[in-house]
């Protein structure tokens, strides 16, 4: 039986939402926020806990709960018929592969000295200060 493209799009969205919601709800439950979760979330997490008690591994129990959530979300989003199989994502543990490079600031570029007729003549600071002092003294002298 061929799956329509719209159903496949709904299936991907439902799977993504199920995985994200499960991870969020599981973290909130670990942080003692179980009672603050909606009833639907509490039901799914209770089912997850029952699967763990039934001697399933944590990864298997998580995947089984996500599949239940996926089927529920698929129907809720308007998918027709049975939800198509989405290949399960192999969650590989993050390993330190050593290919991460540390951030280094790029070396500062030296300022380019402009020479020739385009160069602006620079006045020394002392000359500017002396000019301001002369203007101040002359204003004070002429106001009297």
N, CA, C and O atoms as a MOPAC input file, in Angstrom:
PM7 MOZYME 1SCF
protein

 N      0.84100 1    -1.16800 1     0.00000 1
 C      0.00000 1     0.00000 1     0.00000 1
 C      0.89400 1     1.24100 1     0.00000 1
 O      1.78500 1     1.36700 1     0.84000 1
 N      0.66100 1     2.13400 1    -0.92100 1
 C      1.47100 1     3.33700 1    -1.05100 1
 C      1.00500 1     4.39100 1    -0.05300 1
 O     -0.18800 1     4.55300 1     0.20100 1
 N      1.95400 1     5.08200 1     0.48900 1
 C      1.65300 1     6.13900 1     1.44300 1
 C      1.69300 1     7.46700 1     0.70100 1
 O      2.62300 1     7.74200 1    -0.05600 1
 N      0.67100 1     8.28400 1     0.93000 1
 C      0.62800 1     9.58200 1     0.28700 1
 C      1.69700 1    10.48900 1     0.88800 1
 O      2.11800 1    10.32200 1     2.03200 1
 N      2.11900 1    11.45700 1     0.07100 1
 C      3.16100 1    12.38300 1     0.52700 1
 C      2.67400 1    13.19400 1     1.72100 1
 O      3.44700 1    13.47600 1     2.63600 1
 N      1.39600 1    13.57100 1     1.71600 1
 C      0.86900 1    14.35500 1     2.83700 1
 C      0.90500 1    13.54400 1     4.12400 1
 O      1.21700 1    14.07200 1     5.19100 1
 N      0.58000 1    12.23500 1     4.01700 1
 C      0.63100 1    11.39000 1     5.21200 1
 C      2.06300 1    11.21600 1     5.70600 1
 O      2.30500 1    11.15000 1     6.91100 1
 N      3.00700 1    11.14200 1     4.77500 1
 C      4.41000 1    11.02100 1     5.17500 1
 C      4.88400 1    12.29300 1     5.87200 1
 O      5.64900 1    12.23000 1     6.83400 1
 N      4.43100 1    13.44700 1     5.38600 1
 C      4.78800 1    14.71400 1     6.01700 1
 C      4.20800 1    14.77700 1     7.42700 1
 O      4.88800 1    15.19000 1     8.36700 1
 N      2.95200 1    14.36700 1     7.56700 1
 C      2.32800 1    14.34000 1     8.88700 1
 C      3.07200 1    13.36700 1     9.79200 1
 O      3.27900 1    13.64500 1    10.97300 1
 N      3.47500 1    12.22200 1     9.23400 1
 C      4.18300 1    11.21800 1    10.02700 1
 C      5.50300 1    11.76700 1    10.54000 1
 O      5.84800 1    11.55700 1    11.70300 1
 N      6.24200 1    12.46200 1     9.69800 1
 C      7.53000 1    13.02500 1    10.13400 1
 C      7.32300 1    14.07500 1    11.22400 1
 O      8.04900 1    14.11100 1    12.21700 1
 N      6.31600 1    14.93200 1    11.01700 1
 C      6.03800 1    15.96100 1    12.02000 1
 C      5.60700 1    15.32800 1    13.34100 1
 O      6.02500 1    15.77300 1    14.40900 1
 N      4.77800 1    14.29900 1    13.26900 1
 C      4.31400 1    13.63100 1    14.48900 1
 C      5.46700 1    12.94600 1    15.20700 1
 O      5.54800 1    12.98000 1    16.43500 1
 N      6.36200 1    12.32000 1    14.43900 1
 C      7.51600 1    11.65300 1    15.04600 1
 C      8.43600 1    12.66300 1    15.71900 1
 O      8.90000 1    12.43900 1    16.83700 1
 N      8.69600 1    13.76200 1    15.04300 1
 C      9.56000 1    14.80600 1    15.61200 1
 C      8.94100 1    15.37300 1    16.88600 1
 O      9.62500 1    15.56600 1    17.89100 1
 N      7.64700 1    15.63200 1    16.82800 1
 C      6.96400 1    16.19100 1    17.99900 1
 C      6.96900 1    15.18800 1    19.15400 1
 O      7.16800 1    15.57200 1    20.30700 1
 N      6.75300 1    13.90900 1    18.85100 1
 C      6.73800 1    12.88900 1    19.90200 1
 C      8.09800 1    12.79300 1    20.57900 1
 O      8.17700 1    12.71200 1    21.80400 1
 N      9.16800 1    12.80100 1    19.79000 1
 C     10.51300 1    12.70900 1    20.37000 1
 C     10.84400 1    13.93800 1    21.22100 1
 O     11.42400 1    13.81900 1    22.30000 1
 N     10.47000 1    15.11000 1    20.72300 1
 C     10.75400 1    16.33600 1    21.47500 1
 C      9.93200 1    16.39600 1    22.75900 1
 O     10.45700 1    16.73300 1    23.82000 1
 N      8.64400 1    16.07100 1    22.66400 1
 C      7.80000 1    16.10100 1    23.85600 1
 C      8.25600 1    15.08600 1    24.89500 1
 O      8.28100 1    15.38200 1    26.09000 1
 N      8.61700 1    13.88900 1    24.43800 1
 C      9.04100 1    12.86400 1    25.39200 1
 C     10.30100 1    13.30500 1    26.12900 1
 O     10.39800 1    13.15100 1    27.34700 1
 N     11.25600 1    13.84800 1    25.39600 1
 C     12.49800 1    14.30100 1    26.03700 1
 C     12.21300 1    15.41800 1    27.04100 1
 O     12.77900 1    15.43700 1    28.13400 1
 N     11.33000 1    16.35000 1    26.66300 1
 C     10.99400 1    17.46000 1    27.55400 1
 C     10.26900 1    16.95700 1    28.80100 1
 O     10.60200 1    17.34000 1    29.92300 1
 N      9.28600 1    16.10500 1    28.59100 1
 C      8.51200 1    15.59700 1    29.72400 1
 C      9.37400 1    14.75700 1    30.65400 1
 O      9.23300 1    14.82700 1    31.87500 1
 N     10.25700 1    13.97300 1    30.08100 1
 C     11.12300 1    13.12500 1    30.89600 1
 C     12.04800 1    13.98600 1    31.76200 1
 O     12.28600 1    13.67500 1    32.92900 1
 N     12.56500 1    15.07200 1    31.17600 1
 C     13.44000 1    15.96800 1    31.93300 1
 C     12.66400 1    16.68700 1    33.02800 1
 O     13.16000 1    16.83700 1    34.14400 1
 N     11.45600 1    17.12800 1    32.71800 1
 C     10.64800 1    17.79000 1    33.74500 1
 C     10.30300 1    16.83400 1    34.87800 1
 O     10.27800 1    17.23000 1    36.04300 1
 N     10.03900 1    15.58100 1    34.54000 1
 C      9.74100 1    14.59900 1    35.58300 1
 C     10.96100 1    14.37200 1    36.47500 1
 O     10.82200 1    14.19000 1    37.68400 1
 N     12.15400 1    14.38300 1    35.88100 1
 C     13.37100 1    14.21400 1    36.67600 1
 C     13.61500 1    15.40300 1    37.59600 1
 O     14.23500 1    15.26700 1    38.65000 1
 N     13.12300 1    16.57100 1    37.18800 1
 C     13.29600 1    17.78000 1    37.99000 1
 C     12.12600 1    18.00800 1    38.94900 1
 O     11.89300 1    19.13100 1    39.39700 1
 N     11.39300 1    16.93300 1    39.26200 1
 C     10.25900 1    16.97400 1    40.18900 1
 C      9.13300 1    17.87800 1    39.71000 1
 O      8.47200 1    18.53600 1    40.51300 1
 N      8.91800 1    17.90800 1    38.40700 1
 C      7.82500 1    18.69700 1    37.85600 1
 C      6.73900 1    17.82300 1    37.25500 1
 O      5.98300 1    18.27300 1    36.39400 1
 N      6.65600 1    16.57500 1    37.70100 1
 C      5.70500 1    15.62400 1    37.13100 1
 C      4.26400 1    16.11000 1    37.28200 1
 O      3.46500 1    15.97300 1    36.35600 1
 N      3.92700 1    16.67600 1    38.43900 1
 C      2.55200 1    17.09900 1    38.68900 1
 C      2.16500 1    18.31700 1    37.86000 1
 O      0.97800 1    18.56700 1    37.65200 1
 N      3.13900 1    19.07200 1    37.38600 1
 C      2.84700 1    20.25500 1    36.57900 1
 C      2.58300 1    19.90200 1    35.10800 1
 O      2.12800 1    20.74700 1    34.33700 1
 N      2.86800 1    18.66200 1    34.72700 1
 C      2.67400 1    18.24400 1    33.33900 1
 C      1.19600 1    18.01600 1    33.05400 1
 O      0.42500 1    17.72300 1    33.96900 1
 N      0.79000 1    18.15000 1    31.77500 1
 C     -0.60000 1    17.85900 1    31.42700 1
 C     -0.92000 1    16.38100 1    31.65800 1
 O     -0.01900 1    15.55100 1    31.78400 1
 N     -2.20700 1    16.07100 1    31.71100 1
 C     -2.64200 1    14.69800 1    31.98800 1
 C     -2.13500 1    13.72900 1    30.92700 1
 O     -1.75400 1    12.60200 1    31.24600 1
 N     -2.13000 1    14.15800 1    29.67500 1
 C     -1.63900 1    13.29600 1    28.59300 1
 C     -0.17100 1    12.92700 1    28.82200 1
 O      0.22600 1    11.77500 1    28.64700 1
 N      0.62000 1    13.91500 1    29.21300 1
 C      2.03900 1    13.67600 1    29.46500 1
 C      2.22200 1    12.73200 1    30.65200 1
 O      3.07100 1    11.84100 1    30.62100 1
 N      1.42700 1    12.93400 1    31.68700 1
 C      1.53100 1    12.06600 1    32.85600 1
 C      1.18100 1    10.62500 1    32.49200 1
 O      1.80700 1     9.68900 1    32.98800 1
 N      0.17700 1    10.44500 1    31.62000 1
 C     -0.20300 1     9.09300 1    31.19900 1
 C      0.92300 1     8.42300 1    30.41000 1
 O      1.23300 1     7.25400 1    30.63900 1
 N      1.52900 1     9.15900 1    29.48800 1
 C      2.62200 1     8.58000 1    28.70300 1
 C      3.81600 1     8.24500 1    29.58500 1
 O      4.43500 1     7.19400 1    29.41600 1
 N      4.14700 1     9.13200 1    30.52900 1
 C      5.27800 1     8.86400 1    31.41700 1
 C      4.99100 1     7.71400 1    32.37600 1
 O      5.89900 1     6.97100 1    32.74800 1
 N      3.74500 1     7.56800 1    32.77100 1
 C      3.38400 1     6.42900 1    33.62200 1
 C      3.52700 1     5.12300 1    32.83700 1
 O      3.98500 1     4.11600 1    33.37800 1
 N      3.13100 1     5.14600 1    31.55200 1
 C      3.33300 1     3.97900 1    30.69500 1
 C      4.81400 1     3.67200 1    30.51900 1
 O      5.21000 1     2.50700 1    30.48700 1
 N      5.62100 1     4.69900 1    30.40700 1
 C      7.07400 1     4.53900 1    30.29600 1
 C      7.63300 1     3.87500 1    31.55600 1
 O      8.47000 1     2.97600 1    31.48700 1
 N      7.14800 1     4.34200 1    32.70400 1
 C      7.61300 1     3.77000 1    33.97400 1
 C      7.20900 1     2.30100 1    34.08800 1
 O      7.97900 1     1.47900 1    34.58400 1
 N      6.00800 1     1.97500 1    33.63100 1
 C      5.55500 1     0.58000 1    33.66400 1
 C      6.42100 1    -0.30000 1    32.76300 1
 O      6.71600 1    -1.44700 1    33.10000 1
 N      6.82800 1     0.25200 1    31.60500 1
 C      7.70400 1    -0.51400 1    30.71800 1
 C      9.07300 1    -0.74500 1    31.35200 1
 O      9.67500 1    -1.80600 1    31.18100 1
 N      9.55600 1     0.25000 1    32.08100 1
 C     10.83800 1     0.07600 1    32.77600 1
 C     10.73300 1    -0.98900 1    33.86400 1
 O     11.66500 1    -1.76500 1    34.07700 1
 N      9.60000 1    -1.01800 1    34.54400 1
 C      9.40900 1    -2.01900 1    35.59700 1
 C      9.25000 1    -3.42000 1    35.01100 1
 O      9.47800 1    -4.41400 1    35.70100 1
 N      8.86300 1    -3.49700 1    33.75100 1
 C      8.68400 1    -4.79500 1    33.08900 1
 C     10.01200 1    -5.32100 1    32.56000 1
 O     10.03200 1    -6.17500 1    31.67300 1
 N     11.09100 1    -4.83100 1    33.08200 1
 C     12.45000 1    -5.29100 1    32.76700 1
 C     12.89100 1    -4.95100 1    31.34200 1
 O     13.66400 1    -5.69500 1    30.74000 1
 N     12.41100 1    -3.84900 1    30.80900 1
 C     12.90800 1    -3.37800 1    29.51700 1
 C     14.08500 1    -2.44400 1    29.77600 1
 O     14.18600 1    -1.83200 1    30.83900 1
 N     14.96200 1    -2.34400 1    28.79900 1
 C     16.05000 1    -1.37600 1    28.93700 1
 C     15.46400 1     0.02400 1    28.77300 1
 O     14.37000 1     0.19200 1    28.23600 1
 N     16.19300 1     1.00300 1    29.23400 1
 C     15.70300 1     2.37900 1    29.15100 1
 C     15.51500 1     2.80600 1    27.69900 1
 O     14.54800 1     3.49400 1    27.37300 1
 N     16.43500 1     2.40000 1    26.82700 1
 C     16.32900 1     2.77900 1    25.41800 1
 C     15.10300 1     2.13600 1    24.76800 1
 O     14.39400 1     2.78700 1    24.00000 1
 N     14.85300 1     0.86700 1    25.07200 1
 C     13.69100 1     0.18400 1    24.49900 1
 C     12.38700 1     0.76900 1    25.02800 1
 O     11.43200 1     0.95200 1    24.27400 1
 N     12.34900 1     1.06200 1    26.32000 1
 C     11.14800 1     1.64300 1    26.90800 1
 C     10.89000 1     3.02900 1    26.33400 1
 O      9.74500 1     3.39400 1    26.06700 1
 N     11.95500 1     3.79700 1    26.14600 1
 C     11.81200 1     5.12400 1    25.55500 1
 C     11.26700 1     5.02100 1    24.13800 1
 O     10.34300 1     5.74900 1    23.77500 1
 N     11.82700 1     4.12900 1    23.34000 1
 C     11.39700 1     3.98200 1    21.94600 1
 C      9.95200 1     3.50000 1    21.87200 1
 O      9.19300 1     3.96400 1    21.02100 1
 N      9.56100 1     2.57400 1    22.75200 1
 C      8.18200 1     2.09000 1    22.75900 1
 C      7.20800 1     3.21000 1    23.13300 1
 O      6.13500 1     3.32500 1    22.54200 1
 N      7.57900 1     4.02700 1    24.10400 1
 C      6.72700 1     5.14900 1    24.50600 1
 C      6.64000 1     6.18000 1    23.39400 1
 O      5.56700 1     6.72500 1    23.13700 1
 N      7.75300 1     6.45400 1    22.73500 1
 C      7.75600 1     7.41200 1    21.63000 1
 C      6.87400 1     6.90600 1    20.49500 1
 O      6.17300 1     7.69400 1    19.86000 1
 N      6.89800 1     5.60200 1    20.23000 1
 C      6.04600 1     5.04800 1    19.17500 1
 C      4.56400 1     5.19400 1    19.53700 1
 O      3.74600 1     5.48000 1    18.66200 1
 N      4.20600 1     5.00200 1    20.81000 1
 C      2.81600 1     5.21800 1    21.23300 1
 C      2.41200 1     6.67600 1    21.05600 1
 O      1.31700 1     6.97600 1    20.58100 1
 N      3.31100 1     7.57700 1    21.44600 1
 C      3.03800 1     9.00200 1    21.29000 1
 C      2.93000 1     9.36500 1    19.81700 1
 O      2.07600 1    10.16600 1    19.43500 1
 N      3.77800 1     8.78800 1    18.99800 1
 C      3.77900 1     9.04800 1    17.55800 1
 C      2.43600 1     8.65200 1    16.94700 1
 O      1.86900 1     9.40400 1    16.15500 1
 N      1.93300 1     7.48500 1    17.30800 1
 C      0.64600 1     7.03200 1    16.77100 1
 C     -0.47700 1     7.95300 1    17.21500 1
 O     -1.38600 1     8.25300 1    16.44000 1
 N     -0.41400 1     8.40200 1    18.46400 1
 C     -1.42900 1     9.31600 1    18.97300 1
 C     -1.36300 1    10.65900 1    18.24100 1
 O     -2.39100 1    11.19000 1    17.82100 1
 N     -0.16200 1    11.20200 1    18.09000 1
 C      0.00500 1    12.48600 1    17.40700 1
 C     -0.37000 1    12.39400 1    15.93400 1
 O     -0.93200 1    13.33800 1    15.37800 1
 N     -0.06500 1    11.26800 1    15.29900 1
 C     -0.38300 1    11.08400 1    13.88600 1
 C     -1.89500 1    11.18200 1    13.67400 1
 O     -2.35500 1    11.85600 1    12.75100 1
 N     -2.65500 1    10.51500 1    14.52400 1
 C     -4.11100 1    10.57700 1    14.41600 1
 C     -4.61300 1    11.98200 1    14.74400 1
 O     -5.53900 1    12.48000 1    14.10300 1
 N     -4.00200 1    12.61800 1    15.74000 1
 C     -4.41000 1    13.96200 1    16.15100 1
 C     -4.15100 1    14.99200 1    15.04700 1
 O     -4.92000 1    15.94100 1    14.89100 1
 N     -3.07400 1    14.80600 1    14.28700 1
 C     -2.71000 1    15.75200 1    13.22400 1
 C     -3.47900 1    15.51800 1    11.92500 1
 O     -3.30800 1    16.25900 1    10.95700 1
 N     -4.30700 1    14.50800 1    11.90500 1
 C     -5.13700 1    14.29900 1    10.72200 1
 C     -4.60000 1    13.26900 1     9.75400 1
 O     -5.00100 1    13.25800 1     8.59000 1
 N     -3.71700 1    12.41400 1    10.19200 1
 C     -3.20800 1    11.35500 1     9.33400 1
 C     -4.28700 1    10.31500 1     9.08800 1
 O     -5.08900 1    10.02100 1     9.97400 1
 N     -4.30700 1     9.75900 1     7.87800 1
 C     -5.34800 1     8.78500 1     7.55500 1
 C     -4.79700 1     7.36600 1     7.66800 1
 O     -3.67800 1     7.08300 1     7.24000 1
 N     -5.59300 1     6.49400 1     8.24400 1
 C     -5.20400 1     5.09600 1     8.35600 1
 C     -4.16400 1     4.87500 1     9.43600 1
 O     -4.02800 1     5.65000 1    10.38200 1
 N     -3.43100 1     3.77800 1     9.25200 1
 C     -2.38100 1     3.47100 1    10.22000 1
 C     -1.15600 1     4.31800 1     9.91100 1
 O     -0.85700 1     4.57200 1     8.74400 1
 N     -0.45600 1     4.74900 1    10.92400 1
 C      0.71300 1     5.59200 1    10.69000 1
 C      1.81700 1     4.81300 1     9.96600 1
 O      2.07100 1     3.65400 1    10.29300 1
 N      2.47000 1     5.43900 1     8.99100 1
 C      3.56600 1     4.74900 1     8.30200 1
 C      4.75800 1     4.56500 1     9.23000 1
 O      4.94300 1     5.31400 1    10.18800 1
 N      5.55200 1     3.56400 1     8.92700 1
 C      6.74500 1     3.29500 1     9.72400 1
 C      7.80200 1     4.35400 1     9.41900 1
 O      8.17800 1     4.57000 1     8.26700 1
 N      8.25200 1     4.98200 1    10.44300 1
 C      9.35800 1     5.94000 1    10.33900 1
 C     10.58400 1     5.20200 1    10.84600 1
 O     10.55000 1     4.63000 1    11.93600 1
 N     11.67300 1     5.20100 1    10.07400 1
 C     12.87500 1     4.51500 1    10.57000 1
 C     13.31000 1     5.12200 1    11.90000 1
 O     13.44700 1     6.33900 1    12.02200 1
 N     13.52400 1     4.26800 1    12.88600 1
 C     13.90600 1     4.78000 1    14.20200 1
 C     15.31000 1     5.34900 1    14.12300 1
 O     16.18700 1     4.82800 1    13.43400 1
 N     15.48200 1     6.40500 1    14.83400 1
 C     16.77600 1     7.07900 1    14.84400 1
 C     17.67900 1     6.38900 1    15.84300 1
 O     17.32300 1     6.20700 1    17.00800 1
 N     18.82900 1     6.01700 1    15.38000 1
 C     19.79600 1     5.39300 1    16.28800 1
 C     20.44000 1     6.50200 1    17.08900 1
 O     21.18000 1     7.32600 1    16.55100 1
 N     20.15700 1     6.51600 1    18.36800 1
 C     20.74900 1     7.55500 1    19.20900 1
 C     22.11200 1     7.06300 1    19.67100 1
 O     22.22800 1     6.23300 1    20.57300 1
 N     23.12700 1     7.59500 1    19.03200 1
 C     24.49500 1     7.22000 1    19.36400 1
 C     24.99600 1     8.13900 1    20.45500 1
 O     24.78100 1     9.34900 1    20.39100 1
 N     25.65200 1     7.59400 1    21.44200 1
 C     26.16800 1     8.46900 1    22.49300 1
 C     27.25000 1     9.38900 1    21.93900 1
 O     28.03800 1     9.00900 1    21.07300 1
 N     27.26100 1    10.57500 1    22.45200 1
 C     28.25200 1    11.54300 1    22.00100 1
 C     29.62400 1    11.11300 1    22.50700 1
 O     29.83300 1    10.92900 1    23.70600 1
 N     30.53500 1    10.96000 1    21.58700 1
 C     31.89000 1    10.56900 1    21.96600 1
 C     32.83700 1    11.71000 1    21.66100 1
 O     32.58700 1    12.52700 1    20.77500 1
 N     33.90100 1    11.75300 1    22.38900 1
 C     34.90700 1    12.78200 1    22.16700 1
 C     35.80400 1    12.30900 1    21.03100 1
 O     36.74600 1    11.54500 1    21.24000 1
 N     35.49600 1    12.77400 1    19.83900 1
 C     36.24000 1    12.31600 1    18.67800 1
 C     37.53900 1    13.09000 1    18.48600 1
 O     38.38000 1    12.68900 1    17.68200 1
 N     37.71000 1    14.16100 1    19.19200 1
 C     38.94800 1    14.91300 1    19.10300 1
 C     39.04700 1    15.79400 1    17.86900 1
 O     40.11200 1    16.34300 1    17.58400 1
 N     37.94100 1    15.93600 1    17.12500 1
 C     38.01800 1    16.75000 1    15.91900 1
 C     37.46900 1    18.15000 1    16.13100 1
 O     37.25000 1    18.88000 1    15.16400 1
 N     37.24500 1    18.53200 1    17.36900 1
 C     36.75400 1    19.85900 1    17.67000 1
 C     37.96000 1    20.76000 1    17.91600 1
 O     38.84000 1    20.43800 1    18.71400 1
 N     37.98400 1    21.87300 1    17.22900 1
 C     39.09800 1    22.80000 1    17.41400 1
 C     38.65700 1    23.94100 1    18.31100 1
 O     37.51100 1    24.38900 1    18.25700 1
 N     39.56000 1    24.39000 1    19.11500 1
 C     39.27600 1    25.49400 1    20.01200 1
 C     39.22100 1    26.78400 1    19.21700 1
 O     39.94000 1    26.95300 1    18.23200 1
 N     38.36300 1    27.69000 1    19.65400 1
 C     38.24500 1    28.98200 1    18.99100 1
 C     39.48500 1    29.80900 1    19.27100 1
 O     39.89600 1    29.97900 1    20.41900 1
 N     40.06000 1    30.30900 1    18.21900 1
 C     41.20300 1    31.20400 1    18.35400 1
 C     40.90200 1    32.48600 1    17.60500 1
 O     40.41400 1    32.46500 1    16.47500 1
 N     41.20000 1    33.59200 1    18.24600 1
 C     40.97200 1    34.88200 1    17.61800 1
 C     41.96100 1    35.04400 1    16.46200 1
 O     43.14400 1    34.74100 1    16.61500 1
 N     41.49100 1    35.51500 1    15.31700 1
 C     42.41200 1    35.69400 1    14.19200 1
 C     43.44900 1    36.75800 1    14.51300 1
 O     43.16900 1    37.69000 1    15.26800 1
 N     44.63100 1    36.63000 1    13.95300 1
 C     45.66800 1    37.62600 1    14.24800 1
 C     45.25400 1    39.00000 1    13.74000 1
 O     44.61300 1    39.13900 1    12.69800 1
 N     45.64200 1    40.00500 1    14.50900 1
 C     45.28600 1    41.37800 1    14.14600 1
 C     46.05900 1    41.79000 1    12.89400 1
 O     47.25800 1    41.54200 1    12.76200 1
 N     45.33900 1    42.41900 1    11.99900 1
 C     46.00200 1    42.90200 1    10.78700 1
 C     46.68900 1    44.22900 1    11.09000 1
 O     46.10800 1    45.08200 1    11.76300 1
 N     47.88900 1    44.41400 1    10.61600 1
 C     48.55700 1    45.69700 1    10.85100 1
 C     47.85900 1    46.79800 1    10.06500 1
 O     47.35400 1    46.58400 1     8.96400 1
 N     47.84800 1    47.97700 1    10.66500 1
 C     47.22000 1    49.10800 1     9.99700 1
 C     48.07700 1    49.50800 1     8.80300 1
 O     49.30300 1    49.58800 1     8.87600 1
 N     47.39000 1    49.74900 1     7.72000 1
 C     48.11600 1    50.12300 1     6.50400 1
 C     48.43100 1    51.61300 1     6.53700 1
 O     47.54600 1    52.44800 1     6.72200 1
 N     49.68800 1    51.92100 1     6.35500 1
 C     50.11000 1    53.30800 1     6.33600 1
 C     49.86400 1    53.87300 1     4.94300 1
 O     50.35400 1    53.35100 1     3.94100 1
 N     49.09800 1    54.94500 1     4.91000 1
 C     48.80800 1    55.57500 1     3.62800 1
 C     49.87700 1    56.63100 1     3.40300 1
 O     50.09600 1    57.50800 1     4.23900 1
 N     50.52000 1    56.53200 1     2.28400 1
 C     51.55300 1    57.52200 1     1.97600 1
 C     51.20900 1    58.19900 1     0.65700 1
 O     50.41700 1    57.68600 1    -0.13400 1
 N     51.80100 1    59.32700 1     0.44200 1
 C     51.55800 1    60.04100 1    -0.80500 1
 C     50.57000 1    61.18000 1    -0.59200 1
 O     50.34700 1    61.61100 1     0.53900 1
 N     49.97900 1    61.66600 1    -1.68200 1
 C     49.09300 1    62.83500 1    -1.58000 1
 C     47.76400 1    62.52900 1    -0.87500 1
 O     47.10200 1    63.45800 1    -0.41300 1
 N     47.35500 1    61.26800 1    -0.77900 1
 C     46.09000 1    60.92400 1    -0.14600 1
 C     46.20200 1    60.88800 1     1.37500 1
 O     45.18400 1    60.83500 1     2.06600 1
 N     47.41500 1    60.91600 1     1.90200 1
 C     47.61600 1    60.82800 1     3.34600 1
 C     47.23700 1    62.14700 1     4.00100 1
 O     47.60100 1    63.21600 1     3.51100 1
 N     46.50400 1    62.07200 1     5.11200 1
 C     46.12400 1    63.26300 1     5.86000 1
 C     47.25500 1    63.61500 1     6.81900 1
 O     47.79000 1    62.72800 1     7.48300 1
 N     47.62600 1    64.87700 1     6.90600 1
 C     48.64300 1    65.24900 1     7.89600 1
 C     48.01800 1    65.18800 1     9.28300 1
 O     46.90500 1    65.67000 1     9.49600 1
 N     48.74300 1    64.59400 1    10.21900 1
 C     48.23200 1    64.44700 1    11.57500 1
 C     48.84200 1    65.51800 1    12.47200 1
 O     50.05800 1    65.70900 1    12.49400 1
 N     47.97900 1    66.21400 1    13.20900 1
 C     48.45700 1    67.22600 1    14.14300 1
 C     48.75900 1    66.55900 1    15.47800 1
 O     47.96100 1    65.75200 1    15.95500 1
 N     49.87300 1    66.87300 1    16.07800 1
 C     50.16300 1    66.29300 1    17.39000 1
 C     49.20100 1    66.84600 1    18.44400 1
 O     48.68200 1    67.95400 1    18.30800 1
 N     48.98000 1    66.08100 1    19.46500 1
 C     48.04400 1    66.43400 1    20.52400 1
 C     48.50300 1    67.70400 1    21.24300 1
 O     47.67800 1    68.53800 1    21.61600 1
 N     49.77400 1    67.84800 1    21.43300 1
 C     50.28700 1    69.03800 1    22.14100 1
 C     49.94600 1    70.30400 1    21.37600 1
 O     49.60600 1    71.31800 1    21.98500 1
 N     50.03000 1    70.26600 1    20.05000 1
 C     49.71600 1    71.44400 1    19.24700 1
 C     48.23400 1    71.80700 1    19.38400 1
 O     47.89400 1    72.98600 1    19.47200 1
 N     47.37800 1    70.83300 1    19.40100 1
 C     45.94900 1    71.09300 1    19.56500 1
 C     45.67900 1    71.67600 1    20.94600 1
 O     44.87900 1    72.60300 1    21.07500 1
 N     46.33500 1    71.15000 1    21.98400 1
 C     46.14900 1    71.66800 1    23.33200 1
 C     46.61500 1    73.12300 1    23.43900 1
 O     45.95800 1    73.94300 1    24.08200 1
 N     47.73100 1    73.43300 1    22.81800 1
 C     48.25200 1    74.80600 1    22.87000 1
 C     47.28000 1    75.75400 1    22.18400 1
 O     47.04400 1    76.85800 1    22.67500 1
 N     46.71200 1    75.33900 1    21.05300 1
 C     45.74100 1    76.18400 1    20.34300 1
 C     44.50100 1    76.42200 1    21.20000 1
 O     43.98500 1    77.53900 1    21.22600 1
 N     44.02100 1    75.42000 1    21.88600 1
 C     42.85100 1    75.58900 1    22.75200 1
 C     43.17900 1    76.51400 1    23.92300 1
 O     42.34100 1    77.32200 1    24.32500 1
 N     44.37600 1    76.40300 1    24.46700 1
 C     44.77400 1    77.27800 1    25.57500 1
 C     44.84400 1    78.72800 1    25.11000 1
 O     44.42500 1    79.61800 1    25.85100 1
 N     45.35300 1    78.99800 1    23.91900 1
 C     45.44400 1    80.36600 1    23.38400 1
 C     44.04300 1    80.92800 1    23.17800 1
 O     43.79100 1    82.09000 1    23.49500 1
 N     43.11800 1    80.10400 1    22.64400 1
 C     41.74500 1    80.56400 1    22.43400 1
 C     41.10300 1    80.89600 1    23.77700 1
 O     40.41600 1    81.91200 1    23.88200 1
 N     41.30100 1    80.08500 1    24.79400 1
 C     40.71700 1    80.31600 1    26.10700 1
 C     41.26700 1    81.61100 1    26.72100 1
 O     40.49600 1    82.42800 1    27.22700 1
 N     42.56900 1    81.80200 1    26.68300 1
 C     43.18700 1    83.00400 1    27.26900 1
 C     42.72100 1    84.25700 1    26.52900 1
 O     42.45000 1    85.28700 1    27.14600 1
 N     42.63100 1    84.16000 1    25.20200 1
 C     42.21500 1    85.34700 1    24.44300 1
 C     40.75200 1    85.69100 1    24.72400 1
 O     40.41000 1    86.87200 1    24.78500 1
 N     39.88100 1    84.69800 1    24.89600 1
 C     38.48800 1    84.99300 1    25.23300 1
 C     38.41500 1    85.62400 1    26.61100 1
 O     37.66400 1    86.58100 1    26.80000 1
 N     39.17800 1    85.11700 1    27.59100 1
 C     39.17200 1    85.69000 1    28.93600 1
 C     39.73400 1    87.12000 1    28.92700 1
 O     39.25700 1    87.97000 1    29.67900 1
 N     40.72400 1    87.39000 1    28.10200 1
 C     41.36700 1    88.69600 1    28.02600 1
 C     40.42100 1    89.73000 1    27.40600 1
 O     40.35100 1    90.87100 1    27.86300 1
 N     39.69000 1    89.31400 1    26.35400 1
 C     38.83700 1    90.28200 1    25.66900 1
 C     37.48900 1    90.50200 1    26.38400 1
 O     36.81200 1    91.48500 1    26.08200 1
 N     37.08600 1    89.65200 1    27.29300 1
 C     35.84100 1    89.84600 1    28.03000 1
 C     36.00700 1    90.89500 1    29.12300 1
 O     35.00200 1    91.38800 1    29.63400 1
 N     37.19600 1    91.24800 1    29.49400 1
 C     37.41000 1    92.23000 1    30.55000 1
 C     37.41800 1    93.60700 1    30.05900 1
 O     37.58900 1    94.54100 1    30.84300 1

